[in-house]
């Protein structure tokens, strides 16, 4: 169960858009291994700082990504909070705690009910 997620909500468009942007930046990095993050940010028309803050979100735990896409993330988890977050834990289990998930999200997509 996710704290504050007893009721289903529509997915937060800002969070979904941010995840899409993170995936786009991840694809840019993967396809342009000869370019630095600063160069990629310039191509994208944004600052290096913004690029790296969003890019790191492409490494969110799959359960967190699924919860966001389903609208079952903790209510206090916003796009601004994710963008402004300092360091994102590397371990997915630690990310769950860091982002306010009490335990693994329940998701039909992962076969757990």
FIVO-118974 format. One record per residue (C-alpha): residue number from 0; residue in one letter; x, y, z. Coordinates in Angstrom, 2 decimals. Layout:
   nr  rest        X        Y        Z
  NUM     A        X        Y        Z
...
END
This chain:
   nr  rest        X        Y        Z
    0     X     0.00     0.00     0.00
    1     X     1.18     3.49    -0.75
    2     X     0.74     6.20     1.82
    3     X    -2.11     8.47     0.77
    4     X    -3.04     6.37    -2.24
    5     X    -6.18     4.67    -0.97
    6     X    -8.19     6.39    -3.71
    7     X    -7.25     6.18    -7.37
    8     X    -6.32     9.51    -8.90
    9     X    -5.76    10.46   -12.50
   10     X    -2.04    10.46   -13.33
   11     X    -0.37    13.81   -12.64
   12     X     0.33    15.25   -16.08
   13     X     3.38    17.18   -14.88
   14     X     4.95    14.02   -13.46
   15     X     4.14    11.99   -16.57
   16     X     5.58    14.73   -18.79
   17     X     8.72    14.82   -16.62
   18     X     9.18    11.05   -16.96
   19     X     8.84    11.39   -20.73
   20     X    11.42    14.14   -20.78
   21     X    13.77    12.03   -18.65
   22     X    13.44     9.16   -21.12
   23     X    14.10    11.51   -24.04
   24     X    17.26    12.79   -22.35
   25     X    18.32     9.20   -21.62
   26     X    17.87     8.36   -25.30
   27     X    19.92    11.43   -26.28
   28     X    22.78    10.30   -24.03
   29     X    22.65     6.73   -25.32
   30     X    22.60     7.81   -28.97
   31     X    25.30    10.49   -28.68
   32     X    28.10     8.88   -26.66
   33     X    30.61    11.27   -28.20
   34     X    28.86    14.34   -26.72
   35     X    29.11    15.70   -23.19
   36     X    26.05    16.39   -21.05
   37     X    26.71    20.10   -21.50
   38     X    26.68    19.69   -25.29
   39     X    23.48    17.65   -25.17
   40     X    21.84    20.25   -22.95
   41     X    22.81    22.94   -25.45
   42     X    21.29    20.89   -28.29
   43     X    18.11    20.52   -26.20
   44     X    18.09    24.28   -25.55
   45     X    18.30    23.98   -21.76
   46     X    20.91    24.41   -19.06
   47     X    23.26    21.58   -18.13
   48     X    21.89    21.70   -14.59
   49     X    18.30    21.13   -15.74
   50     X    19.39    18.42   -18.18
   51     X    21.21    16.45   -15.48
   52     X    18.43    16.88   -12.89
   53     X    15.87    15.47   -15.31
   54     X    18.19    12.87   -16.90
   55     X    18.79    11.16   -13.55
   56     X    15.05    10.52   -13.27
   57     X    15.41     8.00   -16.09
   58     X    16.95     5.76   -13.39
   59     X    13.90     5.74   -11.11
   60     X    12.80     2.38    -9.79
   61     X    10.32     0.77   -12.21
   62     X     7.73     0.53    -9.42
   63     X     7.94     4.30    -8.89
   64     X     7.57     4.96   -12.59
   65     X     4.56     2.65   -12.76
   66     X     2.97     4.29    -9.72
   67     X     3.36     7.71   -11.34
   68     X     1.88     6.51   -14.62
   69     X    -1.06     4.97   -12.74
   70     X    -1.58     8.00   -10.48
   71     X    -0.88     6.03    -7.31
   72     X     2.27     7.83    -6.14
   73     X     2.22     9.58    -2.74
   74     X     0.31    12.87    -3.07
   75     X     3.31    14.89    -1.90
   76     X     5.43    13.58    -4.78
   77     X     5.32    16.35    -7.37
   78     X     7.25    17.14   -10.53
   79     X     8.89    20.11    -8.79
   80     X     9.94    17.96    -5.86
   81     X    11.54    15.43    -8.21
   82     X    13.35    18.12   -10.23
   83     X    14.65    19.93    -7.15
   84     X    15.74    16.80    -5.31
   85     X    19.44    16.65    -4.58
   86     X    20.83    13.15    -4.87
   87     X    18.62    10.28    -5.95
   88     X    19.46     7.05    -4.15
   89     X    20.94     4.41    -6.43
   90     X    19.16     1.46    -4.82
   91     X    15.56     1.18    -5.94
   92     X    14.45     0.11    -2.46
   93     X    16.04     3.26    -1.03
   94     X    14.34     5.39    -3.69
   95     X    10.97     4.09    -2.51
   96     X    11.69     5.34     1.01
   97     X    13.27     8.56    -0.22
   98     X    10.20     9.47    -2.28
   99     X     7.59     8.68     0.37
  100     X     6.50     5.17    -0.55
  101     X     5.82     3.15     2.59
  102     X     6.27    -0.11     0.73
  103     X     6.28    -1.39    -2.81
  104     X     3.35     0.01    -4.80
  105     X     0.57    -2.40    -5.60
  106     X     0.29    -2.64    -9.36
  107     X    -1.70    -4.96   -11.61
  108     X     1.02    -4.33   -14.22
  109     X     3.46    -6.23   -11.99
  110     X     1.02    -8.97   -11.06
  111     X     0.80    -8.02    -7.38
  112     X    -2.53    -7.17    -5.81
END
